[in-house]
Amino acid sequence: MEKGLSCNVSIHEEELNGKKVFVAECVDLGISDFGENLNEALSNLKKGINLLLEESPEKKESLFNPEPLMITRVFL
């Protein structure tokens, strides 16, 4: 990813074909990917983001955010 670009990522576990996987979602671009572990999920997501930005460079505008949004969990 280009220097100065950053995005907010949400990560959660899901079950896929009876197996737990990690799902990483770029909230800013609406893109997600998964992996067998956290590092694999993030790596796959980065590849997907780079491919998306190659095809749609105008989407980079939303990633020049110097302050990342804090994502937290609210218990009800």
C-alpha positions in Angstrom: 0.0 0.0 0.0 1.2 3.5 -0.8 2.9 5.5 2.0 0.4 7.7 3.8 -2.6 5.4 3.1 -4.3 3.6 5.9 -7.6 2.0 6.5 -9.7 0.7 9.4 -9.9 -3.0 9.6 -12.4 -5.1 11.6 -11.5 -8.8 12.3 -13.7 -11.5 13.5 -13.9 -15.3 13.5 -16.4 -17.3 11.3 -17.0 -20.9 10.5 -16.4 -21.9 6.9 -17.1 -25.6 5.9 -16.9 -26.6 9.6 -13.5 -24.8 10.1 -12.9 -21.6 12.0 -11.3 -18.8 9.9 -10.4 -15.2 10.5 -12.2 -12.6 8.4 -10.6 -9.2 7.9 -12.7 -6.4 6.6 -11.6 -3.0 5.4 -14.4 -0.8 6.7 -13.4 2.2 4.5 -13.5 0.3 1.2 -16.1 -2.4 1.9 -13.7 -5.2 1.0 -12.9 -8.3 3.0 -10.9 -11.5 2.9 -10.1 -14.4 5.2 -7.4 -16.8 6.3 -6.6 -19.7 8.6 -4.9 -17.3 11.0 -4.8 -13.6 11.7 -1.6 -12.9 9.7 -2.9 -14.8 6.7 -6.3 -12.9 6.8 -4.5 -9.5 7.0 -2.1 -10.5 4.2 -4.9 -11.6 2.0 -6.8 -8.4 2.7 -3.8 -6.2 1.9 -3.5 -8.0 -1.5 -7.2 -7.5 -2.2 -6.9 -3.8 -1.3 -3.9 -3.3 -3.6 -5.8 -5.0 -6.4 -8.8 -2.8 -5.8 -6.8 0.4 -5.8 -5.0 -0.6 -9.0 -8.4 -1.0 -10.7 -10.0 2.0 -9.0 -7.3 4.5 -8.1 -10.0 7.1 -7.2 -10.8 5.0 -4.0 -7.4 6.1 -2.6 -9.0 9.4 -1.6 -10.8 7.8 1.3 -7.6 6.3 2.7 -5.7 9.6 3.3 -7.0 9.8 6.8 -4.3 10.7 9.3 -6.4 9.7 12.3 -7.7 6.1 12.3 -11.2 5.5 13.5 -11.3 3.5 16.8 -13.4 0.4 16.5 -14.5 -1.1 19.8 -17.0 -3.6 21.1 -20.1 -2.5 23.0 -21.6 -5.1 25.4 -25.3 -5.0 25.9 
